[in-house]
Amino acid sequence: MDRDKAEYVLRYYAHLMTEQEFLAQRHLFGTVKATHGRSDEAAQAKARVKPGPFRELLSNDPEVLNLSREGSERFLLRTAERIFNDHRDKIVLNCCPKCDALAKTPKARQCRYCFHDWH
């Protein structure tokens, strides 16, 4: 799955994440904020000892840490792929009828790439 499609799936179908995936996403968000953009294992360890408001987003749950160990990018791709495979019947990929590119939202009616309008 490409990054565009993965972001689309997590943005519009995040309600299909498991509780552990939700907590892992929250953990990674806190790590990224606390370390100014990093989410690898070293950044997660640094965020854990760094004082600040983002520490409350971090988790100690071993399953959450396992899901987030490879960082945000891998988490995004892996979770979106699982959601897409498990809930394919509930996911609508809104693609442009002209160029077949993925639209920005599930209800969009204009392509952000070729600007084709299908209202």
Backbone hydrogen bonds, N-H to C=O, Kabsch-Sander energy under -0.5 kcal/mol:
donor,donor_aa,acceptor,acceptor_aa,energy
6,A,2,D,-2.3
7,E,3,R,-2.8
8,Y,4,D,-2.1
9,V,5,K,-2.6
10,L,6,A,-2.4
11,R,7,E,-2.5
12,Y,8,Y,-2.5
13,Y,9,V,-2.0
16,L,13,Y,-1.9
17,M,14,A,-2.2
22,F,18,T,-2.3
23,L,19,E,-2.4
24,A,20,Q,-2.2
25,Q,21,E,-2.5
26,R,22,F,-2.2
27,H,23,L,-2.4
28,L,24,A,-2.6
29,F,25,Q,-2.3
30,G,26,R,-2.4
31,T,27,H,-2.1
32,V,28,L,-2.7
33,K,29,F,-2.4
34,A,30,G,-2.4
35,T,31,T,-2.2
36,H,33,K,-0.7
37,G,32,V,-2.8
44,Q,40,D,-2.2
45,A,41,E,-2.1
46,K,42,A,-2.2
47,A,43,A,-2.6
48,R,44,Q,-1.5
49,V,45,A,-1.0
49,V,46,K,-0.6
50,K,46,K,-1.4
55,R,52,G,-1.1
56,E,53,P,-0.7
57,L,54,F,-1.5
58,L,55,R,-1.2
65,L,61,D,-2.5
66,N,62,P,-2.1
67,L,63,E,-2.1
68,S,64,V,-1.7
69,R,65,L,-0.8
69,R,66,N,-0.6
71,G,68,S,-1.9
75,F,71,G,-1.9
76,L,72,S,-3.0
77,L,73,E,-2.3
78,R,74,R,-2.8
79,T,75,F,-2.8
80,A,76,L,-2.3
81,E,77,L,-2.0
82,R,78,R,-2.0
83,I,79,T,-2.7
84,F,80,A,-2.8
85,N,81,E,-2.6
86,D,82,R,-2.7
87,H,83,I,-2.2
90,K,87,H,-2.0
91,I,87,H,-0.9
92,V,90,K,-0.5
93,L,91,I,-0.6
94,N,92,V,-0.9
95,C,93,L,-1.0
96,C,101,A,-2.9
100,D,96,C,-1.6
103,A,94,N,-3.5
108,A,105,T,-0.8
111,C,116,H,-2.7
115,F,111,C,-0.7
118,W,109,R,-2.6
